[in-house]
Amino acid sequence: MESTGARAGVYDYEVLLLVGDHLHRVPFTVFVHDVTLSLETPLGTGNWSDLNTGDGATFGNLNEVRDAMLSHRITVGAMTSYPWPARDDQGRVIRPLQLDFADLDKALAFHKDFPQISFFFGFNQHVEPPQRDRFGPVEWMSDEFKEIFREWIGAIIGRIRASGRDYDQFCFMNFDETLDEKVEQLCVLTHSADPILTALPKERRNW
């Protein structure tokens, strides 16, 4: 809703919805506060706005979607454009990790005007293993899994920061099921892989 120029106060409205032969009246109230946000103030939304790399060959209107989001001050872009580790013929992850950052670099460039970016983790809390086969035949939260994951997410964080984004300009998140213990395990593991936090003395770490 466009509220430019609106005076602070309470406004009552009614929406009429015609469904078949039935007319529904939906009353609602809008509270306009005496506050003006700067154009740089980021606003997050709960809708799925997975623009990824902005590949016009696949989705020809993504530029228009991006620009419309920004013009309406939806300033948090969401994506899943991160590389999974390369694996050998037996399906095991090649060490040190081999990561193709081409799509991530495209995504970062496509979202350069978004003050913040969120990356959805592609893990399913309802299957075993939650990581599927993306890290090879390793058990969830085993020492080998943690070692691979830390190297993987650390490289991604480094790539994002190298693009010019600092910590307050991106985040990693799960799409849903935030009360599942696997989500908590993943958050703790991600935190422990941070290249800045891991440089802290052990007594200052909180994982």
C-alpha positions as CSV (number, residue, x, y, z in Angstrom):
1,M,0.0,0.0,0.0
2,E,1.3,3.4,-0.9
3,S,1.2,5.7,2.1
4,T,3.4,8.6,0.9
5,G,1.9,11.9,2.3
6,A,-0.5,10.1,4.6
7,R,-1.0,11.8,8.0
8,A,-0.4,9.8,11.1
9,G,-3.6,8.2,12.4
10,V,-6.0,5.3,12.2
11,Y,-7.7,4.5,8.9
12,D,-10.6,2.0,8.5
13,Y,-11.2,0.3,5.2
14,E,-13.4,-2.4,3.8
15,V,-12.6,-4.7,0.9
16,L,-15.4,-6.3,-1.1
17,L,-14.7,-9.8,-2.5
18,L,-17.1,-11.3,-4.9
19,V,-16.8,-15.1,-5.0
20,G,-19.4,-16.6,-7.4
21,D,-22.7,-15.2,-6.2
22,H,-21.4,-14.4,-2.7
23,L,-20.2,-11.0,-1.6
24,H,-17.8,-10.9,1.2
25,R,-17.0,-7.8,3.2
26,V,-13.5,-7.8,4.8
27,P,-12.9,-4.9,7.2
28,F,-9.4,-3.9,8.2
29,T,-7.6,-1.0,9.9
30,V,-4.4,0.7,8.9
31,F,-2.3,2.4,11.5
32,V,-0.1,5.2,10.0
33,H,2.7,6.1,12.5
34,D,4.5,9.4,12.6
35,V,7.7,7.8,11.4
36,T,9.5,8.2,8.1
37,L,12.0,5.4,7.1
38,S,15.0,6.3,5.0
39,L,15.1,4.8,1.5
40,E,18.2,2.8,2.6
41,T,16.2,1.1,5.4
42,P,15.9,-2.5,4.3
43,L,12.5,-4.3,4.6
44,G,12.3,-8.1,4.7
45,T,9.3,-10.1,3.5
46,G,8.2,-13.7,4.1
47,N,7.5,-14.4,0.4
48,W,9.6,-16.7,-1.6
49,S,11.7,-14.4,-3.9
50,D,14.3,-16.9,-5.1
51,L,15.9,-15.0,-8.0
52,N,19.1,-16.9,-8.1
53,T,21.5,-15.9,-10.9
54,G,19.0,-13.7,-12.9
55,D,19.4,-16.0,-15.9
56,G,17.3,-14.3,-18.6
57,A,17.5,-17.4,-20.8
58,T,15.5,-19.3,-18.2
59,F,13.3,-16.6,-16.6
60,G,13.1,-13.7,-19.0
61,N,11.3,-11.3,-16.6
62,L,13.7,-11.6,-13.6
63,N,15.2,-8.2,-14.2
64,E,11.7,-6.7,-14.0
65,V,10.9,-8.6,-10.9
66,R,14.2,-7.5,-9.2
67,D,13.6,-3.9,-10.1
68,A,10.0,-4.0,-9.0
69,M,11.1,-5.5,-5.6
70,L,13.6,-2.7,-5.1
71,S,11.2,0.0,-6.1
72,H,8.7,-1.3,-3.6
73,R,11.5,-1.4,-1.0
74,I,11.6,-5.2,-0.7
75,T,15.3,-5.0,-0.2
76,V,16.2,-8.6,0.9
77,G,16.9,-10.9,-2.0
78,A,16.8,-14.7,-1.6
79,M,18.7,-17.3,-3.5
80,T,20.2,-20.8,-3.5
81,S,23.1,-20.2,-5.8
82,Y,26.0,-21.8,-4.0
83,P,28.2,-24.6,-5.4
84,W,28.2,-28.1,-4.0
85,P,31.6,-29.9,-3.7
86,A,32.8,-31.9,-6.7
87,R,33.0,-35.7,-6.1
88,D,35.0,-38.6,-7.5
89,D,33.7,-41.7,-9.4
90,Q,32.9,-43.3,-6.0
91,G,30.8,-40.4,-5.0
92,R,33.2,-39.2,-2.3
93,V,34.0,-35.5,-2.0
94,I,37.3,-34.5,-3.6
95,R,39.6,-32.9,-1.0
96,P,40.6,-30.1,-0.9
97,L,37.2,-29.1,-2.1
98,Q,36.6,-28.2,-5.8
99,L,33.9,-25.5,-6.0
100,D,32.6,-23.8,-9.1
101,F,31.6,-20.3,-8.1
102,A,30.3,-19.2,-11.5
103,D,26.6,-19.2,-10.5
104,L,27.3,-17.6,-7.1
105,D,29.3,-14.8,-8.7
106,K,26.4,-14.2,-11.2
107,A,23.9,-14.2,-8.3
108,L,26.0,-11.7,-6.3
109,A,26.2,-9.4,-9.3
110,F,22.5,-9.7,-10.0
111,H,21.7,-8.8,-6.4
112,K,24.2,-6.0,-6.1
113,D,21.6,-3.4,-5.4
114,F,19.9,-5.4,-2.6
115,P,21.2,-4.2,0.8
116,Q,20.8,-7.7,2.1
117,I,20.8,-11.2,0.7
118,S,19.6,-14.4,2.3
119,F,20.8,-17.9,1.3
120,F,18.5,-20.8,1.8
121,F,20.2,-23.9,2.9
122,G,19.2,-26.9,0.8
123,F,18.8,-29.4,3.6
124,N,15.7,-31.4,4.3
125,Q,15.0,-32.0,8.0
126,H,12.6,-34.8,7.2
127,V,14.8,-37.2,5.3
128,E,17.9,-39.3,6.1
129,P,20.5,-38.1,5.4
130,P,19.3,-34.4,5.5
131,Q,22.2,-33.4,3.3
132,R,21.1,-36.1,0.7
133,D,24.3,-37.0,-1.2
134,R,25.8,-33.5,-1.6
135,F,28.7,-34.3,0.7
136,G,29.2,-37.8,-0.4
137,P,28.6,-40.9,1.7
138,V,29.2,-39.3,5.1
139,E,26.9,-39.5,8.1
140,W,25.1,-36.4,9.3
141,M,27.2,-34.5,11.9
142,S,30.0,-37.0,11.8
143,D,33.5,-35.6,12.1
144,E,34.1,-36.1,8.4
145,F,30.8,-34.3,7.6
146,K,31.7,-31.4,9.9
147,E,35.2,-31.1,8.4
148,I,33.8,-31.0,4.8
149,F,30.9,-28.6,5.8
150,R,33.3,-26.1,7.5
151,E,35.6,-26.0,4.5
152,W,32.5,-25.6,2.2
153,I,30.7,-22.9,4.0
154,G,33.9,-21.1,4.9
155,A,34.8,-20.8,1.2
156,I,31.3,-19.5,0.4
157,I,31.5,-16.9,3.2
158,G,34.9,-15.8,1.9
159,R,33.6,-15.5,-1.7
160,I,30.6,-13.4,-0.6
161,R,32.8,-11.1,1.5
162,A,35.3,-10.8,-1.4
163,S,32.4,-9.5,-3.5
164,G,32.1,-6.5,-1.2
165,R,29.4,-7.7,1.2
166,D,30.1,-7.6,4.9
167,Y,28.4,-9.7,7.6
168,D,25.4,-7.4,8.1
169,Q,24.6,-7.7,4.3
170,F,24.0,-11.4,4.0
171,C,22.7,-14.4,6.1
172,F,22.1,-18.1,5.8
173,M,18.7,-19.5,6.8
174,N,16.5,-22.6,6.6
175,F,13.2,-22.2,4.9
176,D,11.2,-23.9,7.7
177,E,11.1,-26.2,10.7
178,T,13.2,-23.9,12.9
179,L,12.4,-26.0,16.0
180,D,13.9,-29.2,14.5
181,E,17.1,-30.2,16.3
182,K,18.9,-30.7,12.9
183,V,18.4,-27.0,12.2
184,E,20.0,-26.1,15.6
185,Q,22.9,-28.5,14.8
186,L,23.4,-26.8,11.4
187,C,23.3,-23.3,12.9
188,V,26.0,-24.3,15.5
189,L,28.1,-25.9,12.8
190,T,27.8,-22.9,10.5
191,H,28.8,-20.6,13.4
192,S,31.8,-22.7,14.1
193,A,33.0,-22.4,10.5
194,D,33.0,-18.7,10.4
195,P,36.5,-17.5,9.3
196,I,36.4,-14.5,11.6
197,L,35.0,-16.2,14.7
198,T,37.3,-19.1,14.5
199,A,40.2,-16.7,14.8
200,L,39.0,-15.7,18.3
201,P,40.6,-17.2,21.4
202,K,38.8,-20.3,22.6
203,E,37.6,-18.6,25.7
204,R,35.7,-16.1,23.6
205,R,34.0,-18.7,21.4
206,N,30.4,-19.7,22.4
207,W,29.8,-22.8,20.4
